Amino acid sequence: MKSSVIIFPGSNCDRDMEVALKKFGFKNQMVWHNDSGIPKSDLIVLPGGFSYGDYLRCGSIAAKSKIIKSVIDFANSGGLVLGICNGFQILTETGLLPGILQQNKYQKFICKNVYVKVNDTGNKYFKNIKKKILELHIAHNEGNYFCSENELKSLNNNNQIAVTYCNENGMESSEFNPNGALCNIAGIFSKNKNILGMMPHPERVIDKSLSSNDGNFFFQNLVENFK
């Protein structure tokens, strides 16, 4: 399996993502945002960080980068594109995913572990995953997902809500929603489920020494679904 991680000025989780991908068997290449093309890949990842210093809106400048045309072409051809945190923000700015990521409800940067529930397994990201409640890490100031009523209806009708914030038992409520996201949404799919954007970082929790190893379930399952 071959993967490509796109690096933008201000990316800070690109190396973490490469470590995680290589741990589970991906042959990864790092691709600079100003490159015009992407090497042959099975998966493209837009990593977390603060691309272009989050000027204007998070991900808005990165969405105009030279490499993005190749990302969009790859996604539109059915290729798997994963956006984590700032990568999720970039995906919404490109229009590959609906909605926006607003400032957190309490206007504070959040950095902590949270629980999320996997809501749909009819896709390569979560099919056959061995654990449905995952302890992952978040680190963001603009993770408050919002979309229009029509977009939310479409997300629900097409089972596009990938993961939602919850407690360790899978209970969803505002109490376990760290940023005020609409309907506790932590991540969504595109309609054909090849694009996944989510705020939590699976690459930051791939070893017990990192406070959780639930990211292993995500990456191991992803690799297995390529076989």
N, C-alpha and C positions, 0 to 999 in steps of 0.2 A: 504494500500500500504506500502511495506517495502523497505527501502533504506539502502545502506551501503556506507559510505564515507571512502575512504582509506587515512590513514595518513602516510606521509613519513617524514623523518628528514628534516626540512626546510619548510614543508607545513605551510602556514599562513592564508589560507582561509577556512580551514576545519571546524572551528566553525561557521564562517559566513554561510557556506553552510548548516550546520546542523540546524541553526536557521531558515533559509529560508525553508528548507524541512519540518520541524516540523510546521511552521506557516501554511503551506498549507495541512497538514494532513498526511504526511509521518511518519511512525514509523521508526526512523533512528537509526542505530548502527554505531559506529566508529570502524574501523578495522585497526590494526597496520600493517605496511608494511612487517613485518617479520612473520606474521601469515601465516599458510599454507592453510587456507580455509576461505571462506566467508559465513556468515549466509545466510539463504534463503532470497533472495531479488528480488524485481521487478526492481530495478534500482541500479546501482553502479556508484559512482561519484569519479573521480580523481580531487581533488581540486587544486586551484591555490597556488602559493608560489614559493619557490626556493629549490626544493628537492635536497638534498646533496650539497647545496650551488651553484648549477648550474655548478659544476666542469665538465670538459671535454666538454660536450654539455648539454644544458638544457634538463633534462628528461632522459639522457642516462643511468645514474646509476640507477635511479628509475625503469627504464624499465627492469632491471635485478633483481629486488627485488623478494623475495620468493613468495609474494602474487600475482605477475603478472600472473603466470600460471593459477591461478583460475580466474583472470579477463579475460584472453584470452579464456579460456574454456567457461565461461559464455557468452562472446560476440559471440563466434562461435556457441553457441546453440541458438542464437537469442535474448539473454537478452539485455536490454537497458543499455548502458554505456555512461556516459556523462563526458567529460574532459574539464575543464575550465582553460584557460591560461596555467600554467605549466602542467595541466592535458592533454591539447591538445598536448603539446610538448611530453609528455610521450606516448600518443597514436601513434604519428608518429614514435617515437623511437622503439616501439614494433612492428611496421608494421601493426597495426590494421587500421591505416589511412595512405593514401599516402602523399608524400611530406615531407617538412621540415619547421621549423621555424627558420629563420635567424635573425641576428642582425638588428634592425631598421635602416631604410635608412639613417637617419641623426646621427646614432650612439649615441643616447641619450635615457635614460629611459623616458617613457611617462606615465603620471598619470593624466587622465582627463576623462570627459564624452564624448562619441561619439554617433553618430547615426548609426544604422545598419538596413538594409532592409531584411526582411524574404523573401527568394526566392522560397522556396518549402514547401508546406503544406501537402504533401502526406506522412505524418509520424506522430508518436506519440508525437513528440516534439512540432510541430507547427500546427497540424490539428485543424481547427476552432479557431485559435488564433484571438482575437478581435482587435488587433492592429498590423499592418505590419511594421511600422517604429518605432523602439524602441530606447530610449535613455538609454544606458548602460555605464558601467565604464570600462576603461582599465588601466592596470598598468603593463607594461612589457618593457623589453629591447630587447627581441628577439621574436617579433610578426610578422615579415616580412615573410609571407607565400610564399613558392616557390615549384614548382614541374616541372617535365619534360613536354615536349610538348605532349607526349603520355598520361601522367597522366592527364594533363589538358583537353585533348580531351575526355578522359573517364569520368572525373568529369562532364563536360558539357553534354555529351551524356546520362548520367544516372541521371541527375538533382541532383548531389551530392553537389553542392555549396549551403550551407545552408543559410548563411547570408553574406552580403557584406557591406562595409563601404559606407556611403552616407551622405547627409545633411538632415535636418529635413523634407524636402519635398520628399525625396527618390532619389534625383539626385546623380549619381555616377560620380566621377572624381578624379584625382590625388589630387586636392585641399582638398578633404574630406577623403583622405587616410592617416591615421596618421603614418604609419610605412613603406610604400612602398610595401605592399603586392601585389603579382601578382593578377591582375584583381580585385583589391579591396577586396580580399577574407578575411573575418573575421572568417569564420567557415565552416566546411565541414562535410558531412555524409560518412559513409561506403556505399557500394553498396546497401545493403538491408535496409538502413536507421535506423538501431538499434543503431549505434554508432554515436555520435555527438561530435566533438571537436570544440571549439571556443575560441578566445582570450578574448572577452568582458565578464565581470562578471555580470550575472543577480542577483546573491545573494547579491551584494553590493548596489543594488538600489530597495529595497522592501518597502521603506517608504519615504514620501516626505521630511522628515528631513534629508535624506541621499542624497538629491539633485534631486532625481527622484524616482518614484515608478513603472517604467516600467518593472522591474523584476517581479512584480506581475503578469503581463500578461503571462509571460513565465511559471512560476510555477503553477499558477492557471489552465492554459490550459493543462499543463502536467498532473496534477492530474485528470482533467476531462477526459482526453483521456485514463486513466487507468480504468475508470468506465464502 
